[in-house]
Amino acid sequence: MAKPSLPAGAGQVAEQYPEVWQAFSALGKACAETGPLDARTRRLIKLALAVGAGSEGAVHSHVRRALAEGESPEALKQVAMLGIPTLGLPASVAALTWIEDFTEES
């Protein structure tokens, strides 16, 4: 199976520390298989966690993957909007702009 394209930082870790990356990937797979959530739900939750963590790189990564898997831009934007009551308007607006980096026509 081909290795998916990784963001720059993650790609550097995968290249320089392949054993660590392999263990990290295995942990992610094990976590994904712990319950009944389907792939779409897991993808949206992972995006929401990246939004909550305030990680622009992780938001970008999850948005790219979600779009490649056929997710709608509207669903991804709603994830950011759902953060407003919990995270606050500034954090959610920032996340919305990160999502729109990949969903808006240039």
PDB file as gemmi writes it, atoms N, CA and C in Angstrom:
CRYST1    1.000    1.000    1.000  90.00  90.00  90.00 P 1                      
ATOM      1  N   MET A   1       0.843  -1.174   0.000  1.00  0.00           N  
ATOM      2  CA  MET A   1       0.000   0.000   0.000  1.00  0.00           C  
ATOM      3  C   MET A   1       0.890   1.238   0.000  1.00  0.00           C  
ATOM      4  N   ALA A   2       0.560   2.218  -0.831  1.00  0.00           N  
ATOM      5  CA  ALA A   2       1.353   3.444  -0.929  1.00  0.00           C  
ATOM      6  C   ALA A   2       1.140   4.306   0.302  1.00  0.00           C  
ATOM      7  N   LYS A   3       2.219   4.961   0.736  1.00  0.00           N  
ATOM      8  CA  LYS A   3       2.130   5.871   1.868  1.00  0.00           C  
ATOM      9  C   LYS A   3       1.411   7.133   1.419  1.00  0.00           C  
ATOM     10  N   PRO A   4       0.375   7.599   2.193  1.00  0.00           N  
ATOM     11  CA  PRO A   4      -0.316   8.817   1.798  1.00  0.00           C  
ATOM     12  C   PRO A   4       0.621  10.014   1.888  1.00  0.00           C  
ATOM     13  N   SER A   5       0.305  11.039   1.107  1.00  0.00           N  
ATOM     14  CA  SER A   5       1.083  12.267   1.147  1.00  0.00           C  
ATOM     15  C   SER A   5       0.909  12.913   2.518  1.00  0.00           C  
ATOM     16  N   LEU A   6       2.012  13.255   3.148  1.00  0.00           N  
ATOM     17  CA  LEU A   6       1.969  13.812   4.499  1.00  0.00           C  
ATOM     18  C   LEU A   6       2.322  15.288   4.475  1.00  0.00           C  
ATOM     19  N   PRO A   7       1.764  16.058   5.438  1.00  0.00           N  
ATOM     20  CA  PRO A   7       2.200  17.443   5.572  1.00  0.00           C  
ATOM     21  C   PRO A   7       3.701  17.487   5.837  1.00  0.00           C  
ATOM     22  N   ALA A   8       4.319  18.612   5.560  1.00  0.00           N  
ATOM     23  CA  ALA A   8       5.786  18.741   5.626  1.00  0.00           C  
ATOM     24  C   ALA A   8       6.376  18.252   6.941  1.00  0.00           C  
ATOM     25  N   GLY A   9       5.874  18.729   8.057  1.00  0.00           N  
ATOM     26  CA  GLY A   9       6.436  18.337   9.354  1.00  0.00           C  
ATOM     27  C   GLY A   9       6.292  16.855   9.622  1.00  0.00           C  
ATOM     28  N   ALA A  10       5.094  16.334   9.386  1.00  0.00           N  
ATOM     29  CA  ALA A  10       4.859  14.909   9.601  1.00  0.00           C  
ATOM     30  C   ALA A  10       5.693  14.076   8.634  1.00  0.00           C  
ATOM     31  N   GLY A  11       5.816  14.555   7.411  1.00  0.00           N  
ATOM     32  CA  GLY A  11       6.627  13.843   6.427  1.00  0.00           C  
ATOM     33  C   GLY A  11       8.083  13.760   6.842  1.00  0.00           C  
ATOM     34  N   GLN A  12       8.588  14.829   7.438  1.00  0.00           N  
ATOM     35  CA  GLN A  12       9.976  14.825   7.913  1.00  0.00           C  
ATOM     36  C   GLN A  12      10.158  13.818   9.047  1.00  0.00           C  
ATOM     37  N   VAL A  13       9.190  13.777   9.963  1.00  0.00           N  
ATOM     38  CA  VAL A  13       9.270  12.805  11.061  1.00  0.00           C  
ATOM     39  C   VAL A  13       9.218  11.390  10.498  1.00  0.00           C  
ATOM     40  N   ALA A  14       8.304  11.148   9.566  1.00  0.00           N  
ATOM     41  CA  ALA A  14       8.175   9.815   8.968  1.00  0.00           C  
ATOM     42  C   ALA A  14       9.460   9.389   8.272  1.00  0.00           C  
ATOM     43  N   GLU A  15      10.118  10.344   7.631  1.00  0.00           N  
ATOM     44  CA  GLU A  15      11.352  10.035   6.914  1.00  0.00           C  
ATOM     45  C   GLU A  15      12.530   9.841   7.867  1.00  0.00           C  
ATOM     46  N   GLN A  16      12.649  10.714   8.856  1.00  0.00           N  
ATOM     47  CA  GLN A  16      13.800  10.668   9.760  1.00  0.00           C  
ATOM     48  C   GLN A  16      13.656   9.624  10.857  1.00  0.00           C  
ATOM     49  N   TYR A  17      12.420   9.322  11.239  1.00  0.00           N  
ATOM     50  CA  TYR A  17      12.178   8.388  12.339  1.00  0.00           C  
ATOM     51  C   TYR A  17      11.094   7.386  11.935  1.00  0.00           C  
ATOM     52  N   PRO A  18      11.402   6.523  10.984  1.00  0.00           N  
ATOM     53  CA  PRO A  18      10.365   5.624  10.458  1.00  0.00           C  
ATOM     54  C   PRO A  18       9.747   4.704  11.516  1.00  0.00           C  
ATOM     55  N   GLU A  19      10.529   4.290  12.503  1.00  0.00           N  
ATOM     56  CA  GLU A  19       9.971   3.411  13.539  1.00  0.00           C  
ATOM     57  C   GLU A  19       8.940   4.158  14.375  1.00  0.00           C  
ATOM     58  N   VAL A  20       9.215   5.416  14.686  1.00  0.00           N  
ATOM     59  CA  VAL A  20       8.278   6.236  15.457  1.00  0.00           C  
ATOM     60  C   VAL A  20       7.012   6.459  14.632  1.00  0.00           C  
ATOM     61  N   TRP A  21       7.191   6.790  13.348  1.00  0.00           N  
ATOM     62  CA  TRP A  21       6.023   7.024  12.496  1.00  0.00           C  
ATOM     63  C   TRP A  21       5.185   5.765  12.353  1.00  0.00           C  
ATOM     64  N   GLN A  22       5.834   4.628  12.216  1.00  0.00           N  
ATOM     65  CA  GLN A  22       5.102   3.366  12.097  1.00  0.00           C  
ATOM     66  C   GLN A  22       4.296   3.093  13.374  1.00  0.00           C  
ATOM     67  N   ALA A  23       4.889   3.326  14.530  1.00  0.00           N  
ATOM     68  CA  ALA A  23       4.181   3.119  15.799  1.00  0.00           C  
ATOM     69  C   ALA A  23       3.022   4.108  15.942  1.00  0.00           C  
ATOM     70  N   PHE A  24       3.261   5.353  15.563  1.00  0.00           N  
ATOM     71  CA  PHE A  24       2.219   6.379  15.622  1.00  0.00           C  
ATOM     72  C   PHE A  24       1.049   6.004  14.711  1.00  0.00           C  
ATOM     73  N   SER A  25       1.356   5.549  13.510  1.00  0.00           N  
ATOM     74  CA  SER A  25       0.320   5.145  12.562  1.00  0.00           C  
ATOM     75  C   SER A  25      -0.474   3.953  13.086  1.00  0.00           C  
ATOM     76  N   ALA A  26       0.225   3.014  13.698  1.00  0.00           N  
ATOM     77  CA  ALA A  26      -0.450   1.842  14.263  1.00  0.00           C  
ATOM     78  C   ALA A  26      -1.370   2.252  15.413  1.00  0.00           C  
ATOM     79  N   LEU A  27      -0.936   3.212  16.222  1.00  0.00           N  
ATOM     80  CA  LEU A  27      -1.781   3.714  17.306  1.00  0.00           C  
ATOM     81  C   LEU A  27      -3.044   4.351  16.743  1.00  0.00           C  
ATOM     82  N   GLY A  28      -2.893   5.169  15.703  1.00  0.00           N  
ATOM     83  CA  GLY A  28      -4.051   5.795  15.072  1.00  0.00           C  
ATOM     84  C   GLY A  28      -5.030   4.771  14.535  1.00  0.00           C  
ATOM     85  N   LYS A  29      -4.517   3.735  13.903  1.00  0.00           N  
ATOM     86  CA  LYS A  29      -5.373   2.671  13.366  1.00  0.00           C  
ATOM     87  C   LYS A  29      -6.098   1.946  14.500  1.00  0.00           C  
ATOM     88  N   ALA A  30      -5.378   1.634  15.574  1.00  0.00           N  
ATOM     89  CA  ALA A  30      -5.991   0.947  16.714  1.00  0.00           C  
ATOM     90  C   ALA A  30      -7.087   1.804  17.340  1.00  0.00           C  
ATOM     91  N   CYS A  31      -6.842   3.101  17.470  1.00  0.00           N  
ATOM     92  CA  CYS A  31      -7.844   3.998  18.047  1.00  0.00           C  
ATOM     93  C   CYS A  31      -9.083   4.062  17.160  1.00  0.00           C  
ATOM     94  N   ALA A  32      -8.891   4.095  15.847  1.00  0.00           N  
ATOM     95  CA  ALA A  32     -10.015   4.162  14.914  1.00  0.00           C  
ATOM     96  C   ALA A  32     -10.874   2.911  14.984  1.00  0.00           C  
ATOM     97  N   GLU A  33     -10.278   1.797  15.351  1.00  0.00           N  
ATOM     98  CA  GLU A  33     -11.000   0.517  15.362  1.00  0.00           C  
ATOM     99  C   GLU A  33     -11.592   0.166  16.721  1.00  0.00           C  
ATOM    100  N   THR A  34     -11.570   1.103  17.670  1.00  0.00           N  
ATOM    101  CA  THR A  34     -12.046   0.788  19.022  1.00  0.00           C  
ATOM    102  C   THR A  34     -13.552   0.834  19.185  1.00  0.00           C  
ATOM    103  N   GLY A  35     -14.261   1.334  18.218  1.00  0.00           N  
ATOM    104  CA  GLY A  35     -15.699   1.476  18.397  1.00  0.00           C  
ATOM    105  C   GLY A  35     -16.454   1.453  17.088  1.00  0.00           C  
ATOM    106  N   PRO A  36     -17.744   1.796  17.163  1.00  0.00           N  
ATOM    107  CA  PRO A  36     -18.632   1.627  16.012  1.00  0.00           C  
ATOM    108  C   PRO A  36     -18.699   2.808  15.045  1.00  0.00           C  
ATOM    109  N   LEU A  37     -17.956   3.880  15.268  1.00  0.00           N  
ATOM    110  CA  LEU A  37     -18.074   5.049  14.396  1.00  0.00           C  
ATOM    111  C   LEU A  37     -17.601   4.731  12.978  1.00  0.00           C  
ATOM    112  N   ASP A  38     -18.358   5.217  12.007  1.00  0.00           N  
ATOM    113  CA  ASP A  38     -17.960   4.997  10.621  1.00  0.00           C  
ATOM    114  C   ASP A  38     -16.865   5.984  10.230  1.00  0.00           C  
ATOM    115  N   ALA A  39     -16.291   5.755   9.057  1.00  0.00           N  
ATOM    116  CA  ALA A  39     -15.142   6.549   8.611  1.00  0.00           C  
ATOM    117  C   ALA A  39     -15.481   8.029   8.492  1.00  0.00           C  
ATOM    118  N   ARG A  40     -16.654   8.360   7.979  1.00  0.00           N  
ATOM    119  CA  ARG A  40     -17.037   9.774   7.830  1.00  0.00           C  
ATOM    120  C   ARG A  40     -17.135  10.452   9.189  1.00  0.00           C  
ATOM    121  N   THR A  41     -17.776   9.804  10.130  1.00  0.00           N  
ATOM    122  CA  THR A  41     -17.920  10.375  11.467  1.00  0.00           C  
ATOM    123  C   THR A  41     -16.552  10.569  12.107  1.00  0.00           C  
ATOM    124  N   ARG A  42     -15.689   9.569  11.977  1.00  0.00           N  
ATOM    125  CA  ARG A  42     -14.338   9.703  12.533  1.00  0.00           C  
ATOM    126  C   ARG A  42     -13.598  10.874  11.901  1.00  0.00           C  
ATOM    127  N   ARG A  43     -13.726  11.038  10.590  1.00  0.00           N  
ATOM    128  CA  ARG A  43     -13.038  12.133   9.897  1.00  0.00           C  
ATOM    129  C   ARG A  43     -13.509  13.481  10.424  1.00  0.00           C  
ATOM    130  N   LEU A  44     -14.834  13.660  10.583  1.00  0.00           N  
ATOM    131  CA  LEU A  44     -15.361  14.932  11.073  1.00  0.00           C  
ATOM    132  C   LEU A  44     -14.958  15.176  12.524  1.00  0.00           C  
ATOM    133  N   ILE A  45     -14.920  14.129  13.318  1.00  0.00           N  
ATOM    134  CA  ILE A  45     -14.489  14.277  14.712  1.00  0.00           C  
ATOM    135  C   ILE A  45     -13.019  14.670  14.766  1.00  0.00           C  
ATOM    136  N   LYS A  46     -12.203  14.042  13.944  1.00  0.00           N  
ATOM    137  CA  LYS A  46     -10.775  14.391  13.938  1.00  0.00           C  
ATOM    138  C   LYS A  46     -10.573  15.835  13.502  1.00  0.00           C  
ATOM    139  N   LEU A  47     -11.375  16.309  12.555  1.00  0.00           N  
ATOM    140  CA  LEU A  47     -11.315  17.712  12.175  1.00  0.00           C  
ATOM    141  C   LEU A  47     -11.718  18.585  13.356  1.00  0.00           C  
ATOM    142  N   ALA A  48     -12.781  18.209  14.043  1.00  0.00           N  
ATOM    143  CA  ALA A  48     -13.228  18.986  15.200  1.00  0.00           C  
ATOM    144  C   ALA A  48     -12.156  19.028  16.294  1.00  0.00           C  
ATOM    145  N   LEU A  49     -11.484  17.918  16.510  1.00  0.00           N  
ATOM    146  CA  LEU A  49     -10.409  17.900  17.511  1.00  0.00           C  
ATOM    147  C   LEU A  49      -9.265  18.819  17.091  1.00  0.00           C  
ATOM    148  N   ALA A  50      -8.943  18.835  15.807  1.00  0.00           N  
ATOM    149  CA  ALA A  50      -7.891  19.728  15.312  1.00  0.00           C  
ATOM    150  C   ALA A  50      -8.305  21.185  15.481  1.00  0.00           C  
ATOM    151  N   VAL A  51      -9.584  21.473  15.227  1.00  0.00           N  
ATOM    152  CA  VAL A  51     -10.105  22.826  15.424  1.00  0.00           C  
ATOM    153  C   VAL A  51      -9.981  23.201  16.901  1.00  0.00           C  
ATOM    154  N   GLY A  52     -10.415  22.302  17.777  1.00  0.00           N  
ATOM    155  CA  GLY A  52     -10.359  22.568  19.214  1.00  0.00           C  
ATOM    156  C   GLY A  52      -8.946  22.763  19.734  1.00  0.00           C  
ATOM    157  N   ALA A  53      -7.999  22.054  19.116  1.00  0.00           N  
ATOM    158  CA  ALA A  53      -6.596  22.187  19.515  1.00  0.00           C  
ATOM    159  C   ALA A  53      -5.963  23.451  18.941  1.00  0.00           C  
ATOM    160  N   GLY A  54      -6.661  24.098  18.024  1.00  0.00           N  
ATOM    161  CA  GLY A  54      -6.115  25.302  17.406  1.00  0.00           C  
ATOM    162  C   GLY A  54      -4.925  25.025  16.500  1.00  0.00           C  
ATOM    163  N   SER A  55      -4.917  23.851  15.883  1.00  0.00           N  
ATOM    164  CA  SER A  55      -3.799  23.445  15.043  1.00  0.00           C  
ATOM    165  C   SER A  55      -4.119  23.654  13.564  1.00  0.00           C  
ATOM    166  N   GLU A  56      -3.601  24.733  13.001  1.00  0.00           N  
ATOM    167  CA  GLU A  56      -3.840  25.031  11.595  1.00  0.00           C  
ATOM    168  C   GLU A  56      -3.362  23.899  10.693  1.00  0.00           C  
ATOM    169  N   GLY A  57      -2.183  23.360  10.974  1.00  0.00           N  
ATOM    170  CA  GLY A  57      -1.656  22.272  10.158  1.00  0.00           C  
ATOM    171  C   GLY A  57      -2.541  21.044  10.195  1.00  0.00           C  
ATOM    172  N   ALA A  58      -3.021  20.684  11.370  1.00  0.00           N  
ATOM    173  CA  ALA A  58      -3.896  19.516  11.484  1.00  0.00           C  
ATOM    174  C   ALA A  58      -5.238  19.768  10.806  1.00  0.00           C  
ATOM    175  N   VAL A  59      -5.777  20.985  10.940  1.00  0.00           N  
ATOM    176  CA  VAL A  59      -7.026  21.317  10.249  1.00  0.00           C  
ATOM    177  C   VAL A  59      -6.820  21.180   8.745  1.00  0.00           C  
ATOM    178  N   HIS A  60      -5.740  21.747   8.227  1.00  0.00           N  
ATOM    179  CA  HIS A  60      -5.449  21.630   6.792  1.00  0.00           C  
ATOM    180  C   HIS A  60      -5.382  20.164   6.373  1.00  0.00           C  
ATOM    181  N   SER A  61      -4.668  19.356   7.143  1.00  0.00           N  
ATOM    182  CA  SER A  61      -4.511  17.945   6.813  1.00  0.00           C  
ATOM    183  C   SER A  61      -5.858  17.225   6.774  1.00  0.00           C  
ATOM    184  N   HIS A  62      -6.684  17.446   7.782  1.00  0.00           N  
ATOM    185  CA  HIS A  62      -7.972  16.759   7.834  1.00  0.00           C  
ATOM    186  C   HIS A  62      -8.938  17.268   6.769  1.00  0.00           C  
ATOM    187  N   VAL A  63      -8.855  18.555   6.436  1.00  0.00           N  
ATOM    188  CA  VAL A  63      -9.700  19.091   5.366  1.00  0.00           C  
ATOM    189  C   VAL A  63      -9.299  18.478   4.024  1.00  0.00           C  
ATOM    190  N   ARG A  64      -7.998  18.425   3.748  1.00  0.00           N  
ATOM    191  CA  ARG A  64      -7.546  17.818   2.481  1.00  0.00           C  
ATOM    192  C   ARG A  64      -8.020  16.373   2.380  1.00  0.00           C  
ATOM    193  N   ARG A  65      -7.862  15.628   3.450  1.00  0.00           N  
ATOM    194  CA  ARG A  65      -8.281  14.215   3.428  1.00  0.00           C  
ATOM    195  C   ARG A  65      -9.789  14.091   3.254  1.00  0.00           C  
ATOM    196  N   ALA A  66     -10.535  14.906   3.985  1.00  0.00           N  
ATOM    197  CA  ALA A  66     -12.000  14.838   3.899  1.00  0.00           C  
ATOM    198  C   ALA A  66     -12.485  15.166   2.488  1.00  0.00           C  
ATOM    199  N   LEU A  67     -11.923  16.203   1.895  1.00  0.00           N  
ATOM    200  CA  LEU A  67     -12.320  16.552   0.523  1.00  0.00           C  
ATOM    201  C   LEU A  67     -11.972  15.428  -0.448  1.00  0.00           C  
ATOM    202  N   ALA A  68     -10.801  14.831  -0.270  1.00  0.00           N  
ATOM    203  CA  ALA A  68     -10.386  13.718  -1.135  1.00  0.00           C  
ATOM    204  C   ALA A  68     -11.314  12.517  -0.980  1.00  0.00           C  
ATOM    205  N   GLU A  69     -11.913  12.380   0.190  1.00  0.00           N  
ATOM    206  CA  GLU A  69     -12.839  11.281   0.452  1.00  0.00           C  
ATOM    207  C   GLU A  69     -14.270  11.631   0.073  1.00  0.00           C  
ATOM    208  N   GLY A  70     -14.474  12.831  -0.495  1.00  0.00           N  
ATOM    209  CA  GLY A  70     -15.790  13.207  -0.990  1.00  0.00           C  
ATOM    210  C   GLY A  70     -16.651  14.006  -0.032  1.00  0.00           C  
ATOM    211  N   GLU A  71     -16.084  14.456   1.064  1.00  0.00           N  
ATOM    212  CA  GLU A  71     -16.869  15.246   2.019  1.00  0.00           C  
ATOM    213  C   GLU A  71     -17.191  16.605   1.413  1.00  0.00           C  
ATOM    214  N   SER A  72     -18.333  17.151   1.784  1.00  0.00           N  
ATOM    215  CA  SER A  72     -18.743  18.449   1.241  1.00  0.00           C  
ATOM    216  C   SER A  72     -18.065  19.588   2.012  1.00  0.00           C  
ATOM    217  N   PRO A  73     -17.727  20.653   1.309  1.00  0.00           N  
ATOM    218  CA  PRO A  73     -17.172  21.825   1.988  1.00  0.00           C  
ATOM    219  C   PRO A  73     -18.115  22.368   3.063  1.00  0.00           C  
ATOM    220  N   GLU A  74     -19.416  22.285   2.811  1.00  0.00           N  
ATOM    221  CA  GLU A  74     -20.390  22.800   3.773  1.00  0.00           C  
ATOM    222  C   GLU A  74     -20.319  22.044   5.100  1.00  0.00           C  
ATOM    223  N   ALA A  75     -20.147  20.736   5.040  1.00  0.00           N  
ATOM    224  CA  ALA A  75     -20.046  19.944   6.265  1.00  0.00           C  
ATOM    225  C   ALA A  75     -18.789  20.324   7.040  1.00  0.00           C  
ATOM    226  N   LEU A  76     -17.696  20.545   6.327  1.00  0.00           N  
ATOM    227  CA  LEU A  76     -16.442  20.913   6.987  1.00  0.00           C  
ATOM    228  C   LEU A  76     -16.552  22.278   7.641  1.00  0.00           C  
ATOM    229  N   LYS A  77     -17.199  23.208   6.962  1.00  0.00           N  
ATOM    230  CA  LYS A  77     -17.389  24.541   7.538  1.00  0.00           C  
ATOM    231  C   LYS A  77     -18.297  24.486   8.762  1.00  0.00           C  
ATOM    232  N   GLN A  78     -19.295  23.606   8.735  1.00  0.00           N  
ATOM    233  CA  GLN A  78     -20.184  23.486   9.883  1.00  0.00           C  
ATOM    234  C   GLN A  78     -19.424  23.033  11.121  1.00  0.00           C  
ATOM    235  N   VAL A  79     -18.396  22.208  10.943  1.00  0.00           N  
ATOM    236  CA  VAL A  79     -17.578  21.785  12.081  1.00  0.00           C  
ATOM    237  C   VAL A  79     -17.010  23.014  12.787  1.00  0.00           C  
ATOM    238  N   ALA A  80     -16.478  23.966  12.016  1.00  0.00           N  
ATOM    239  CA  ALA A  80     -15.938  25.193  12.624  1.00  0.00           C  
ATOM    240  C   ALA A  80     -17.045  25.993  13.299  1.00  0.00           C  
ATOM    241  N   MET A  81     -18.197  26.096  12.673  1.00  0.00           N  
ATOM    242  CA  MET A  81     -19.301  26.860  13.240  1.00  0.00           C  
ATOM    243  C   MET A  81     -19.805  26.245  14.546  1.00  0.00           C  
ATOM    244  N   LEU A  82     -19.759  24.921  14.633  1.00  0.00           N  
ATOM    245  CA  LEU A  82     -20.191  24.257  15.870  1.00  0.00           C  
ATOM    246  C   LEU A  82     -19.267  24.575  17.044  1.00  0.00           C  
ATOM    247  N   GLY A  83     -18.069  25.032  16.742  1.00  0.00           N  
ATOM    248  CA  GLY A  83     -17.128  25.384  17.799  1.00  0.00           C  
ATOM    249  C   GLY A  83     -17.422  26.709  18.475  1.00  0.00           C  
ATOM    250  N   ILE A  84     -18.237  27.551  17.868  1.00  0.00           N  
ATOM    251  CA  ILE A  84     -18.458  28.890  18.418  1.00  0.00           C  
ATOM    252  C   ILE A  84     -18.913  28.870  19.880  1.00  0.00           C  
ATOM    253  N   PRO A  85     -19.942  28.096  20.258  1.00  0.00           N  
ATOM    254  CA  PRO A  85     -20.373  28.137  21.660  1.00  0.00           C  
ATOM    255  C   PRO A  85     -19.332  27.603  22.652  1.00  0.00           C  
ATOM    256  N   THR A  86     -18.513  26.670  22.217  1.00  0.00           N  
ATOM    257  CA  THR A  86     -17.546  26.045  23.114  1.00  0.00           C  
ATOM    258  C   THR A  86     -16.185  26.720  23.077  1.00  0.00           C  
ATOM    259  N   LEU A  87     -15.681  26.988  21.886  1.00  0.00           N  
ATOM    260  CA  LEU A  87     -14.327  27.527  21.728  1.00  0.00           C  
ATOM    261  C   LEU A  87     -14.299  29.044  21.662  1.00  0.00           C  
ATOM    262  N   GLY A  88     -15.415  29.637  21.276  1.00  0.00           N  
ATOM    263  CA  GLY A  88     -15.490  31.075  21.109  1.00  0.00           C  
ATOM    264  C   GLY A  88     -15.434  31.474  19.654  1.00  0.00           C  
ATOM    265  N   LEU A  89     -15.903  32.667  19.374  1.00  0.00           N  
ATOM    266  CA  LEU A  89     -15.956  33.163  18.005  1.00  0.00           C  
ATOM    267  C   LEU A  89     -14.573  33.293  17.372  1.00  0.00           C  
ATOM    268  N   PRO A  90     -13.583  33.893  18.051  1.00  0.00           N  
ATOM    269  CA  PRO A  90     -12.281  34.052  17.383  1.00  0.00           C  
ATOM    270  C   PRO A  90     -11.635  32.731  16.964  1.00  0.00           C  
ATOM    271  N   ALA A  91     -11.654  31.742  17.834  1.00  0.00           N  
ATOM    272  CA  ALA A  91     -11.040  30.451  17.511  1.00  0.00           C  
ATOM    273  C   ALA A  91     -11.785  29.761  16.373  1.00  0.00           C  
ATOM    274  N   SER A  92     -13.092  29.855  16.388  1.00  0.00           N  
ATOM    275  CA  SER A  92     -13.881  29.198  15.354  1.00  0.00           C  
ATOM    276  C   SER A  92     -13.751  29.910  14.015  1.00  0.00           C  
ATOM    277  N   VAL A  93     -13.671  31.230  14.033  1.00  0.00           N  
ATOM    278  CA  VAL A  93     -13.474  31.972  12.785  1.00  0.00           C  
ATOM    279  C   VAL A  93     -12.102  31.657  12.206  1.00  0.00           C  
ATOM    280  N   ALA A  94     -11.088  31.559  13.066  1.00  0.00           N  
ATOM    281  CA  ALA A  94      -9.758  31.180  12.579  1.00  0.00           C  
ATOM    282  C   ALA A  94      -9.823  29.813  11.909  1.00  0.00           C  
ATOM    283  N   ALA A  95     -10.486  28.851  12.552  1.00  0.00           N  
ATOM    284  CA  ALA A  95     -10.606  27.510  11.978  1.00  0.00           C  
ATOM    285  C   ALA A  95     -11.371  27.552  10.660  1.00  0.00           C  
ATOM    286  N   LEU A  96     -12.403  28.382  10.590  1.00  0.00           N  
ATOM    287  CA  LEU A  96     -13.156  28.505   9.350  1.00  0.00           C  
ATOM    288  C   LEU A  96     -12.257  28.997   8.216  1.00  0.00           C  
ATOM    289  N   THR A  97     -11.383  29.949   8.507  1.00  0.00           N  
ATOM    290  CA  THR A  97     -10.478  30.437   7.459  1.00  0.00           C  
ATOM    291  C   THR A  97      -9.504  29.343   7.030  1.00  0.00           C  
ATOM    292  N   TRP A  98      -9.074  28.503   7.972  1.00  0.00           N  
ATOM    293  CA  TRP A  98      -8.168  27.398   7.621  1.00  0.00           C  
ATOM    294  C   TRP A  98      -8.884  26.400   6.725  1.00  0.00           C  
ATOM    295  N   ILE A  99     -10.148  26.143   7.026  1.00  0.00           N  
ATOM    296  CA  ILE A  99     -10.944  25.221   6.202  1.00  0.00           C  
ATOM    297  C   ILE A  99     -11.138  25.833   4.819  1.00  0.00           C  
ATOM    298  N   GLU A 100     -11.425  27.121   4.784  1.00  0.00           N  
ATOM    299  CA  GLU A 100     -11.663  27.789   3.500  1.00  0.00           C  
ATOM    300  C   GLU A 100     -10.391  27.903   2.648  1.00  0.00           C  
ATOM    301  N   ASP A 101      -9.226  27.707   3.253  1.00  0.00           N  
ATOM    302  CA  ASP A 101      -7.999  27.667   2.462  1.00  0.00           C  
ATOM    303  C   ASP A 101      -8.094  26.591   1.378  1.00  0.00           C  
ATOM    304  N   PHE A 102      -8.913  25.565   1.607  1.00  0.00           N  
ATOM    305  CA  PHE A 102      -9.027  24.440   0.675  1.00  0.00           C  
ATOM    306  C   PHE A 102     -10.409  24.292   0.065  1.00  0.00           C  
ATOM    307  N   THR A 103     -11.380  25.074   0.537  1.00  0.00           N  
ATOM    308  CA  THR A 103     -12.744  24.887   0.038  1.00  0.00           C  
ATOM    309  C   THR A 103     -13.240  26.052  -0.807  1.00  0.00           C  
ATOM    310  N   GLU A 104     -12.561  27.173  -0.777  1.00  0.00           N  
ATOM    311  CA  GLU A 104     -12.989  28.344  -1.540  1.00  0.00           C  
ATOM    312  C   GLU A 104     -12.249  28.414  -2.855  1.00  0.00           C  
ATOM    313  N   GLU A 105     -12.953  28.821  -3.880  1.00  0.00           N  
ATOM    314  CA  GLU A 105     -12.327  29.009  -5.186  1.00  0.00           C  
ATOM    315  C   GLU A 105     -11.420  30.227  -5.129  1.00  0.00           C  
ATOM    316  N   SER A 106     -10.249  30.129  -5.715  1.00  0.00           N  
ATOM    317  CA  SER A 106      -9.304  31.251  -5.718  1.00  0.00           C  
ATOM    318  C   SER A 106      -9.616  32.210  -6.838  1.00  0.00           C  
TER     319      SER A 106                                                      
END                                                                             
